[in-house]
Amino acid sequence: MAIAHESPLLFIEDNDDDYEVVLWAMKKLSLSIPIVRCIDGDEALDYLYHRQEFTPPETSPRPALILLDLNLISVDGRDVLQEVKSDPDLRMIPVIIWTSSEDPKDIDVSFQLGANSYILKPMNMSQLLEVVETLNKYWFGVAVTSPAAAPEPLDQKRK
């Protein structure tokens, strides 16, 4: 089954401009996917584990998809990816790496850690529109995800 639109996309991105252009592209394409933004790895893990300001699980619904920048302040994107993919309650959530890094090591490590896809941030607006539209069509229209990835509240977790 394709991912339900009422489930949020968790966008872990520390760069305001990169975040804003993705929102612009979604608006331009009339996409109505709810987005939750975390600006660093610590905040993302707090969101996923219902900690700090996300303590009531209702404030942090399970994401349908994670769009993850690798180079983050505080906890790095690679560390977030490793944590998500090593946790039995989170590992089935698809994680798409969204980065400017073309380094083959970053690509290899991301897939070794369990990334579902690796996308280079587009360099111009027409490419951005194409990439965002393709992401939407594939992950929210075509891809079949595991029932274990279906959005549901997570139990209070460690950390």
N, C-alpha and C positions, 0 to 999 in steps of 0.2 A: 504494500500500500504506500502511496506517496505521502509525503509529510503534510500534516494538517496545517492550514494557514493560521489557526488560532494559537498555535505553539510558537513561541518567539525564536527568532534567530539571535543567538548570543554573539555579538560582534566585539571582539577583544582587540582594541586598537587605541594606541596612545596618541596618535597624530590627529588633531582636530580636523585638519584639511582633508586627510584621507577619509575620515569618517563622514564629513560633510559631503564630499563628492559622491560617495556611495548613496547617501540619502537622496541627493539630487537626482542620481540616476534612477533610483527606485520610484521617485515621484514622477520623473519624466516618462517612465514606462508604466505608470499607473499601477504599481505593485503595492499591495496592502499587507505585506508581511510585517507583523510586529517585530520591532528590533529592541533589544536590550543592549546597551553599550557598557562595557567595563573598560577602564582606561589603563589597567595594568594587570599583571598576573595575580597579584594578591587579591584585588577586587574580584577578579573572575573566580578564583577559588572560593572566596567568601560567598559569592552568588551561588555557585554550584553546591556548596556544602551548607547553605543557609546560616551563615555566620554574620556577625556584626549587624549592619543595618538590614541584612537579608534574613534575620533570624526567623520570623514567621515564614514558613514555606510558601504561603500565598504571595509573598512579596518577591519570590524568585522562582517562578514556574520553570519546570524542566525545559531546557531549550530543545527545539527540534533539530537544530543544526548549529555548529559553532564555526564562526569565521575568525581565524586566529592569526594575528600578526606574530612573527617570530621574535622580532627585536623590540622588546618591551622594557620599560623601567621596572624596577623591583624584580619580581619573579619573571623570568624569561619565558617566552612563548614555548620553547622546547620543554621547559620544566612543567608548564601547564599541560602540554600535550602528553607528556609522560605520566603525569598524575591522572588525567582523565582516562587514558587508555589502560592504566593499571588498576583502576577502580572498577570492581564488578558492577556497581550501580550506574556508572557513567560510560563505560567503554563502548557501548553500542551507539552512543550519540555520534553521528558523523562529524568529523573535524576537518575543515578545509583550511589549509594554510594559505594566508593572504599576505604576501610579502614582496619586497623589492629585491630580495636576495636571489641571485642566480647562481650562487656558490653550490657546486655539485655536492659538497659535504652537507650543506643545509638540506638539500633535497633528499639525499640518502638518509640522513639522520631522521628527518621528518617521517619518511615512509617506514623506517625501521621502528620508530616509536608508535606507529599505527595511524598516521594521517591517512585520510580517505582520498585526499586530493591536494595538489600543490599548485597554486595559481600566482603568477607574477602580477603585481599591481600594474594595471594598464597605464600607459604613458600619455594617453590623450583621451578626450571625452568620448569620441566615437568608439574607441576600443573599450572604454569603461562601460558604455551602454551595452555593447555586445556581450561583454563578460557577465554583467549583472543579469541581463536577459537570459543568457545561457544557464547561469546558476539557478535562476528561478525555474526555468523550464525543466531542467534536469532534476534538481533536488525536490522541488515542490510539485512536479507534474509527472515525471517519468520514473525516477528511482524508487525501487522497492526497498524499504528499510525493515530491519528486524523488529518484530513486535516488542522486543526488549528495549528498543529505543523509543517506544511510544511515550509521549509525555505523561509523567505521573510524578506526584510529590516524592522527593527523596527523603529517607529517614534522616534524622539529625545525625551528622557524621562527625568523625574525629576532626582534629585540628581546630 
